[in-house]
Amino acid sequence: MTDFISPEFLLFSATLLLVIVTAYYAVQTRKTVNEMKKATEAEFLPSLKPTLGCIGPVNTQLVVTNAGKGAAIGINAKFSVRELKDSGRSWTWPMLMPGEHETMEIPVGPEKYETAMGFFKGTQSTLDFQAEYSDILGKPHTISHSLDITAQLKQFERTQVGYREDEVERIREQLEKIAKWLESRR
């Protein structure tokens, strides 16, 4: 039996086994490194989201929020109301941290802006928003998003708590009575 297993064969077998094990670990290490790189990139990924915000019960504005986990750096954006000629605007911002937002009035023409919800509810309006920015690792990102302003404001109107004029008037009258009563007590 020892005639079949020579020292050279044993050395060759051990070396071959070592090469196979080393190759396997090299492949596994490469996969682990790639997964760690993806996880690191995801940890610093910014995500700009344009939405509508409300200024009180009758006015609206464009709100751009960084909903991602990392900072958006060197933001260059363009936005316009699709149905309104010459409403295009550019916006640049150096950095938007996670959770931060910036607000802007909605353009409706050259050097003209509108905040009244009534204007947008009565006129079909779609805001087109495009932006380019980088994450802190220098990786570029782009977004293109459209907001149906009219539909969103109508939805908001249906879901918000509203007060009828007569209720507000009644509250005002009651407050005036309280104020008079307090004055009489002085």
QUIMO-V342529 format. One record per pair of residues at least 24 apart in sequence whose ideal C-beta (glycine too) atoms are under 10 Angstrom apart, sorted by the first residue. I is the first residue (numbers start at 0). J is the second residue. If there is no record, write none. Layout:
# QUIMO-V342529
i:I j:J
i:I j:J
This chain:
# QUIMO-V342529
i:36 j:136
i:39 j:136
i:40 j:69
i:40 j:134
i:40 j:136
i:40 j:138
i:41 j:67
i:41 j:68
i:41 j:69
i:42 j:67
i:42 j:68
i:42 j:69
i:42 j:134
i:42 j:135
i:42 j:136
i:43 j:67
i:43 j:68
i:43 j:69
i:43 j:70
i:43 j:97
i:43 j:134
i:43 j:135
i:43 j:136
i:43 j:138
i:44 j:68
i:44 j:69
i:44 j:71
i:44 j:97
i:44 j:134
i:44 j:135
i:44 j:136
i:44 j:138
i:44 j:140
i:45 j:69
i:45 j:70
i:45 j:71
i:45 j:72
i:45 j:74
i:45 j:94
i:45 j:95
i:45 j:96
i:45 j:97
i:45 j:132
i:45 j:133
i:45 j:134
i:45 j:135
i:45 j:138
i:45 j:140
i:45 j:142
i:46 j:71
i:46 j:97
i:46 j:132
i:46 j:134
i:46 j:140
i:46 j:142
i:47 j:71
i:47 j:74
i:47 j:76
i:47 j:92
i:47 j:95
i:47 j:100
i:47 j:101
i:47 j:128
i:47 j:130
i:47 j:131
i:47 j:132
i:47 j:140
i:47 j:141
i:47 j:142
i:47 j:144
i:48 j:100
i:48 j:128
i:48 j:142
i:48 j:144
i:49 j:76
i:49 j:78
i:49 j:100
i:49 j:103
i:49 j:126
i:49 j:127
i:49 j:128
i:49 j:129
i:49 j:130
i:49 j:142
i:49 j:144
i:49 j:145
i:49 j:146
i:50 j:100
i:50 j:128
i:50 j:144
i:50 j:146
i:50 j:151
i:51 j:105
i:51 j:116
i:51 j:119
i:51 j:126
i:51 j:146
i:51 j:147
i:51 j:148
i:51 j:151
i:51 j:152
i:51 j:155
i:52 j:100
i:52 j:102
i:52 j:103
i:53 j:114
i:53 j:116
i:53 j:152
i:53 j:155
i:53 j:159
i:54 j:102
i:54 j:104
i:54 j:114
i:54 j:115
i:54 j:116
i:55 j:114
i:55 j:116
i:56 j:116
i:56 j:156
i:56 j:159
i:56 j:160
i:56 j:161
i:56 j:162
i:57 j:114
i:57 j:115
i:57 j:116
i:57 j:117
i:58 j:104
i:58 j:113
i:58 j:114
i:58 j:115
i:58 j:116
i:58 j:117
i:58 j:118
i:59 j:104
i:59 j:105
i:59 j:113
i:59 j:114
i:59 j:115
i:59 j:116
i:59 j:117
i:59 j:118
i:59 j:119
i:59 j:120
i:59 j:148
i:59 j:151
i:59 j:152
i:59 j:155
i:60 j:102
i:60 j:103
i:60 j:104
i:60 j:105
i:60 j:112
i:60 j:113
i:60 j:114
i:61 j:88
i:61 j:90
i:61 j:101
i:61 j:102
i:61 j:103
i:61 j:104
i:61 j:105
i:61 j:106
i:61 j:112
i:61 j:126
i:61 j:128
i:61 j:146
i:61 j:148
i:62 j:100
i:62 j:101
i:62 j:102
i:62 j:103
i:63 j:90
i:63 j:92
i:63 j:95
i:63 j:99
i:63 j:100
i:63 j:101
i:63 j:102
i:63 j:103
i:63 j:128
i:63 j:130
i:63 j:144
i:64 j:95
i:64 j:97
i:64 j:98
i:64 j:99
i:64 j:100
i:64 j:101
i:64 j:102
i:65 j:94
i:65 j:95
i:65 j:96
i:65 j:97
i:65 j:98
i:65 j:99
i:65 j:100
i:65 j:101
i:65 j:132
i:66 j:97
i:66 j:98
i:66 j:100
i:67 j:95
i:67 j:96
i:67 j:97
i:67 j:98
i:67 j:134
i:67 j:140
i:68 j:97
i:68 j:98
i:68 j:134
i:69 j:96
i:69 j:97
i:69 j:133
i:69 j:134
i:69 j:135
i:69 j:136
i:69 j:138
i:69 j:140
i:70 j:94
i:70 j:95
i:70 j:96
i:70 j:97
i:70 j:99
i:70 j:132
i:70 j:133
i:70 j:134
i:70 j:135
i:71 j:95
i:71 j:96
i:71 j:97
i:71 j:99
i:71 j:130
i:71 j:131
i:71 j:132
i:71 j:133
i:71 j:134
i:71 j:135
i:71 j:140
i:71 j:142
i:72 j:96
i:72 j:132
i:72 j:133
i:72 j:134
i:72 j:135
i:72 j:136
i:72 j:137
i:72 j:140
i:73 j:131
i:73 j:132
i:73 j:133
i:73 j:137
i:73 j:139
i:74 j:101
i:74 j:130
i:74 j:131
i:74 j:132
i:74 j:133
i:74 j:140
i:75 j:129
i:75 j:130
i:75 j:131
i:75 j:132
i:75 j:141
i:76 j:101
i:76 j:103
i:76 j:128
i:76 j:129
i:76 j:130
i:76 j:131
i:76 j:132
i:76 j:142
i:77 j:127
i:77 j:128
i:77 j:129
i:77 j:130
i:77 j:131
i:77 j:143
i:78 j:103
i:78 j:105
i:78 j:106
i:78 j:126
i:78 j:127
i:78 j:128
i:78 j:129
i:78 j:130
i:78 j:144
i:78 j:146
i:79 j:105
i:79 j:106
i:79 j:107
i:79 j:125
i:79 j:126
i:79 j:127
i:79 j:128
i:79 j:129
i:80 j:105
i:80 j:106
i:80 j:107
i:80 j:108
i:80 j:113
i:80 j:119
i:80 j:122
i:80 j:123
i:80 j:124
i:80 j:125
i:80 j:126
i:80 j:127
i:80 j:146
i:80 j:148
i:81 j:123
i:81 j:124
i:81 j:125
i:81 j:126
i:81 j:127
i:81 j:145
i:81 j:146
i:81 j:147
i:81 j:148
i:82 j:107
i:82 j:122
i:82 j:123
i:82 j:124
i:82 j:125
i:82 j:126
i:82 j:148
i:82 j:149
i:83 j:107
i:83 j:108
i:83 j:111
i:83 j:113
i:83 j:122
i:83 j:124
i:83 j:125
i:83 j:126
i:84 j:108
i:84 j:109
i:85 j:109
i:85 j:110
i:85 j:111
i:86 j:111
i:86 j:112
i:86 j:113
i:86 j:124
i:86 j:126
i:86 j:127
i:87 j:127
i:88 j:112
i:90 j:128
i:90 j:130
i:91 j:130
i:91 j:132
i:92 j:130
i:92 j:132
i:94 j:132
i:94 j:133
i:94 j:135
i:95 j:132
i:105 j:146
i:105 j:148
i:113 j:148
i:116 j:148
i:116 j:149
i:116 j:152
i:116 j:153
i:116 j:155
i:116 j:156
i:117 j:152
i:118 j:148
i:118 j:149
i:118 j:152
i:119 j:147
i:119 j:148
i:119 j:149
i:119 j:150
i:119 j:151
i:119 j:152
i:119 j:153
i:120 j:148
i:120 j:149
i:120 j:150
i:120 j:152
i:120 j:153
i:120 j:155
i:120 j:156
i:121 j:149
i:122 j:148
i:122 j:149
i:123 j:147
i:123 j:148
i:123 j:149
i:123 j:150
i:124 j:148
i:124 j:149
i:124 j:150
i:124 j:151
i:124 j:152
i:125 j:149
i:125 j:150
i:126 j:151
